[in-house]
């Protein structure tokens, strides 16, 4: 305590910084948890639980095709065939962030499967979901060209090896062609519907499509309509006329 004239000045105590060792220890233990690295990798790659479920379904359908996909000059049904069948669907895990890359990766893996450990499996179970995602993302040309090339090569190879005739092979390939075409059509239709729902509103307000849904949540005093135009605020009611005596 110091005296300054007639006043007594009490010095302010210096702030003391406390280190929360418990919090640091908890954060460090959480970072070193067994599943922490896996969660960080999952978040970095954009993998959702729905992607894991979709991959599991694709793997199950592909493995079913591997089981029944026997034929002349095919590889034996063993553990290697099942392992390759499961590996084919692994890129589907990344469908959220890289839809075109997933489609290309699945196509390349399927071509390698046909070349090195071939079983007579249809490309539809593996490529249907990547084609749908690519069409939604706007890669319609790639979504049409890749299965068309696969179908054309498949028809040619099977015709050369079996000599069954293109008419019969076309009937055999028709279910796969229908499934792949339906996946592309559904993806493109979904993309078009979303564009119709958000496009006019986003353009009229100068906002990106992702922010168009926020336009209808403006202040109620401005009475924003879903047509995308900001209407003028409602004028207050006029006072009643005075009655002169």
ZIPECOR-V163310 format. One line per field, one symbol per residue. ss: DSSP state (H for helix, E for strand, - for the rest). Layout:
BEGIN
ss=???
END
This chain:
BEGIN
ss=-EEE--EEE-----------HHHHHHHHHHH----HHHHHHHHHH---HHHHHHHHHHHHHHHHHHHH----------HHHHHHHHHH-HHHHH----HHHHHHHHHHHHHHHHHH-------HHHHHHHHHHHHH---HHHHHHHHHHHHHHHHHHHHHHH---HHHHHHHHHHHHHHHHHHHHHHHHHHHHHHHHHHHHHHHH---HHHHHHHHH----------------------------
END
